[in-house]
Amino acid sequence: MDIPQASSVDVEGSDKLVIRYHDATANEELSYQEVIALYPTLGEGGRNECCLFYIKRQSKENGTQWKLHGASFKEQPEGFSKDFIVSTLPSHLASPQNPDKAPTVHVIVSVRSGTCQAEQFFHDVILPLFDCLGFSEKHYQVIFTKSERSIIEFAEATLLKTANQGTGQTVLLLSGDGGVVDLVNVLHQSSRSPQYIKPTIGLLALGTGNALANSIGLNRDLTKGLRDFLRGQPHILPTFNARFSPGSELLVDEGRQAEPLPKDSNGFDMLYGAVVCSWALHASLVADSDTTEYRKYGAQRFQMAAKELLDPSDGSAPHRYCGRVGVLKRDGDGKETTEYLERGEHMYILATLVSNLEQALTISPESKPLDGQLRFLHFGVIPSDEVMRILGMAFAGGKHIGEKAVGYQSIEGLRIEFDEPDGRWRRVCVDGRIVRVGEGGWVEVRREVRDVLDVIACLQ
């Protein structure tokens, strides 16, 4: 990528920069939100210079596209925020000391995530940026997903094996929450050696809801998390486990097929997550909207599916979800107890480790980035327009938790015992994966005490 030489950069106000060139017609305005990093470089004759990298997006007929831009300066611009300065490549982009060894940095491009923009982002932003930073293609491996199992197969064949050999690794995920949950499940469900070193993941928000990225601040600017990837530090990624009764099935292929769930060491059906486990309305709308037709609408697909569930087109009443819901707590002696909700019919049941399910949807306002605390949000059967009003308040900074109909608390875990003859209403969502629980079955959700991954973030 050719990087033009600029004469200066002016800081105008709190969020505006003007890059000035000798040819004034080439001057360009940009927002701090578009800045990736200010990086030192060597100019002619070994002279110390610096380069400002930033991102621009354009709306095209086939969706938003991003492009990397750069401007070179003979010296560091005055008045430029030190928050954007990256003096060296971060340690998680370190190359193997032995050049004959396989790369320990992996870039996973989830081709079908969200509105299918990850591949374009890789070619037009990541590839030229890495090249400008001197991080050549021989230093990392690129995986383009070909199926729903591509990330799982990579984790089983490469990530786990290398981690068990005591070698640190970095995975840059161009995906949504689904890519994270694939890695989490392989690493939790597999045997780990005493030499196991946790891989570190960097996450670029190119999925649909991007709950994890939004909750840890990766989407606070317009770089999709790339700024944090270059400036952030690894932090423990909290996870939970969801244990299911025998006969539960993982739904795949847009719900048309079912597969057996993985089993834990005690023979229980088990999934792991880092974002959310839900039943009732939330699980139903995630499951119903997971189709090729719905996915093209991005995050809007969730509201479209919710409308059909709350106001069915066949004129029937919204479903009343039946079952017993128990909150797992610990008493003063540390003994686990279960307190069941008094009602037997429900509309919204959700346990989460994060604050935001979408960028503007603050489902758990008391959750802090990576604090590891499970929180439980729930309400019973209420009129559909009241459901929409309450959920609309979640888009206003999480004000819904102040509503009388809404229950909200920190928990040790959650148990749901289903009383639904139709499997459609026994679907449970675990970070976007959909499990159909067997008739008369149950699910228990608990915070997982073992840590298998770190995630890169700039925590405030």
N, C-alpha and C positions, 0 to 999 in steps of 0.2 A: 504494500500500500504506500503510495506517495504521500508524504506529509509536508504540506507547504510551510514555509518559514513566515511567521507572523512578526510584526514589529512590536506589538504590545497587546495587553488585554486590560480592559477597563471594567471595574466592578461598579455596577450601577444599581443601587438599592440592595435589598436583601436577597433577591433571587434572579438577578440579571447580570449577564456578562456580555461584553462586546469584544470580539477578537478583531483586531485591526491589522490590516496588511498595507504594504506600500502602495498597492493598488486599492484605493478606497472602495471601489465597486465590489471588491471581494470580501469586505467586512461582513462578519456574521454575528448575529445575536443568538444567545442561548441561555437556558435556565440552569441554575445549579442542579436542578432535578435531572438534567441530562448528562452531567459530568460523571465519568467513571473514575478517572484518576489523573494526577499530575505526576509524571514519571521521569526520573533523570536519564539522560542519554548522552552519548558521546558524539560531538559534531566533528567537523573537519579539523584535522590536526590534533585530535584527541581532546578538543575543547569541551568542557562541561556545558551541556545544554539541558533542556527539559522539554517534554512533550505533553500536551494536554489531550487526553482522549475523552471523547464524548459520543453520545448516541443520538441519532435523530430517527424519528418514526414518521411514516407516511401511511395514509389510508388509501388502500387500493381496492379494486373490485373484489379481489380474493382475500381481503382482510388487511390488518395492519402489518407493515413491514418495517424492520429496523435496519439501520446502516451505521457502521462505525465511521467516525470522523476523527481527525487529529490536526493539531497545530503545534509547530515547533517554535521554541523561544531560545534566544541566546543566553538568557538568564532567567531565574525564577521570577515570575511576575509579582509585583508588590501588591499587597492587600488581598492576596489569594488565600483562602482558608486552608489552614494546615490539615484540616480533616480530609482533604482530598489528596494529600501528598503521599505517594508510595515510594519509599526510597530504594527498596530492593524487592525482588520477588519474594512472596511469603513462603514460609517453610513448607507449607502443604503443597507447593509446586516444585519442591526440590527434586532434582533428577537423581537416579541411582548413581552412586559413586563408581560402580563398575559399569561401563557402557555396554558390556555384553549382556547385562541382565535385562529382563523384560521391564517395560515401563511400569512405574507404580502409580502413575496418574492416569485415570480412566475418564473419558468424556462420554456420557451416555445421552444420545439424542433420541428422545421418545417421539417418534415421528407422528403418532396419532394423538398425542396428548392435547387436551384443550381444543383449540381450533386449528390444529395441525401447523403451527408456526415454528416449532423447534428447529427443524432442518434449515429453514431460511435464516434463523437467528444464528445458528452455528456457522454457516458459510459466510454470512455478511458481517458478523460481529466477532464471534469467538476466534475463528481461524485467523483473520487479519490482526486481531489484538495480540494473540499469542505470538504471532510472527514478529510483530513490532517489539514485543517484550523480550525477544530472543529465546522464546520457549518454542523450539521447533517441533515438527511433527514426530521426530524420532523420540521425543521425550514423553509422549503420551499415546495412549491407545484410544481410538474412537469406535464406539459401537452404535450403529443405527438400528433401532428396534425393527423387527420384522413381524412380530406377533406379540400376543399378550404375555408370552412366556420368555421373551428375550432377556429382560432384566433378571428374572429368576435364574435362567440358565447361565448368565454371566456371573451372578453371585455364587452359584454352586460350583462352577468350573474354575473361576479365577479368584474372585474376591475372598471367599472363605479359605481356599487352599493357601493363598499367599499370607492371609492374616494368621493362620495357624502355624506358619513357618516363622512367625515373629517379625514380619516385615510390615512397616507402615504403608498405608495407601490412601490416596485421595480420589474420590469419585465426584465429578462435576455432573450433576443431574439437570438436564434440560427437560423438565417434566413437571407434573403436578404432584399431588400427594401419593398417587398410585406408585410412582417409582420408588418413593421412600418406603412404603409399606411392603413392597416386594423385597427390598434389601433387608428390612427389619425381620420379616418372617423367615427368610432363609437363614440368617445368622442366629436367630433365637432357636429355631427348630433343629439346628445341626450341632454336632459335637464340636466343642472348641478346646484346643490344646492348651496346656499351661503356658505356652509361648505366645498365645493369641494376642495380637495387637489390634485394638479397635480401628477400623477404617474411619476416615473423616469424609463427610459429604459436604459439598457445596451445592446449593439448590438455587436454580434459576426458575422464576415463577412463570412457567409456560404451560400450566395445566388449566383446569376450569375454575375451581374454587380457590386453589392455592392456599388452603387453610394454614398449613405450617409456615409457609413463607410470609403470609400476612401477619401471623401472630408473633413472629420473631423479628419483624421490621424489615424484611428483605424487600418488600414492595413499597417502602416509604418514598422511593424515588422512581425515576423512569428507566433505570438500568436493569430492571428485572432481577436484581440481586447481585449483579456483577460487581458493583462497587464494594459490597460487603465481602464478596469472595476474595477480592484482592487486599482488603484492609482488615478483615475480621480475624477472630481467633476461634479455635475449636472449643465447643461446649458439649457437655453430656446431653444426649438426646433422650429425654424420658419416654418410656413406653408403657403400655398396659397389655395384659393378656385377657382374652375372652375365651372361656372354656364352655363348650357346648355339650348338651346331652347327646347320647348315641342316636344315630339316625339323621343327624343334621347334614346338610349338603351345601357345598359352595356352588352358587349359580354362575355360569359363564355363558359366553356367546349371546349377550343381551338377554340372559335369563332363559334361553331356549334349552340349555343343557345343564346338567348337574354333575359335580365331581365330589368324591369323598374329601373330607377335611383332613389335614395333617393331624397326627396324634402326638400328645406329649408323652413323657416317660412313664406316666401312669395309665396310658391308654385312652385318655380323654381327647375328644376332638377340640383343637385349639387353633386360634388365630391371634396374632399380635398386631398392635396398632400404635400410632403416635399422635393421633388427632381425636377421633370420636368413635364411640360405639352407641348406636341408637336403635330404637324400635318405633313403631307407630308412624306418624305422619312423616317425620324426617327420613326414616329408612325407606318408606314407600316412595317418596318423591325422588330420592336418589336412584332407587332401583328402576322406577318407571321411566326416568329420563335418560337412562344409560343406553341409548340407541343411536345409531348413525344419524337418523333424522333429527333427534333432539340435540346431539352434540354440536351441530353446526351453529347453534344459537349461543354457545358459550355458557356463562353462568346464568344467563336468562332462562336456560332450560329448567332450572329448579323451580322458578316461580311459575312457569307454564305447567309443569307437572303438578305443583301444589294446587293450582286453580282447578284442575280436573278432579283431583282427589276431594277437594272441599265443595265443589259444585259439579258433580258428575253430569256428563252430557246426556246420560240416559234418564235424567230426572230423579234418580234415586237419592236417598239421603247419604251424607258422608258416613264412612264406616266408623263404628265405635269399637276400639281395640280392647279386647278382653284378656285379662290376666292379672296375676299377683306380682307386684313390684316391691322388692325389699331393698332397703339401704343397709349396707354392711358397715358396721362401726366397731370400735373397740372400747370396752369399758375401762374403768380405772385400773383394773388388774391386767390390762392388755389382752383380754379375751375377746374374740370376735363375736359380735351379736348381730342379729338381723331384725330391723324394724320395718314392717310392711306398711305401705300406704293404705289408708282406710278404703279408698275407692277401688273398684274392680274394673272400671272402664276408663280408658285413657285416650288422649289425643297426641301428646308429645312426651317422649321419654328419651333423654339424651345425656350421656356421660362424656366428658371431654377433658383433655389435657391442654387445650389451647383457648385463646380468647376469641379469635375470629375465624368463622367458616368461609367468609369471603372478605374482600378488602373492606367493605363498608358494613359487613354483618357481624356485629360484636355480640356473639351469643353468650359469652361468659366474661363480663367486664372485670371481674375480680382476678382473673387469671393473669399472671405475669409471664413474660417469655421464659420458657424452659424451667418453670418452677416445680414441675413434677407433681402437682396437686390435681387429683381427679375432682371434678365438680359436676353436680347433677342438676339438670334443668328439666322441669316437668309441669304439665297441666292436664286437667281432665277434659271431658267432653263439653265443649262450649260451642255456641253458634259460629258458623264459618266466617262471617264478617268480623266477629270478635277475634278469631284466630288470626286473620290477616292483619287486624289492627295491632295485636300484640306482637306478631312477628315483624311488623313494620317498625315498631319501636326499637327492635334490635338493630335496625339500620340507623338509629339516632343515638348511637353511642352506648347501646345496651340498656336503655331505659325500661325495657320490658320486665326486668327483674323486680321492679318496684310495684308491679301489678298484683292485686290481691289473688288473682287466679293462678299465678305462677309460683312454683316452688323452686328454690335455688339454694344449694348448700355444698360445702366441701364434704367429700365422702372417702371412705376406705375402698369401697367397692359397691357393686350393684348386682342384684339377682332378679331375673324376670322368669316367671313361670307362666307359660302360655296356655290360654283356654280358647283356642281358635281352631275350628275344624278345617277351615280353608287355608292352605299353605301360603296363599298370597298375603295373608295378614300375619304370618309368622316370620316374615323376612326381617333380618337384622343387618344393619350396616356397620361394617368395621373399616373405617378409612376408605370408603368407596366400594369395598368388596361386599357382596351381598350373600348372606347365609340364610337358607331356609331351614328353620328348626323343625324337627320332627313333631308330630301331633302329641300333645301332652308333655312336650319337652321344656327345656330351660336353658338359660345362659347366665354365666357369672362373669363379671368384669372386675379385675383388680389391677392396681398399679404393679408393674413388673419391677422386681428388685434388682434384676441383672441389667447391666448396660452393655450394649453391643456396638453402638455407633456414636460418633461425635458429629456435630453439625457446626458449620462455620457461620458466625454472626457477629455483628457489632452491637452488643447489648448496651443500651443507654444507662 
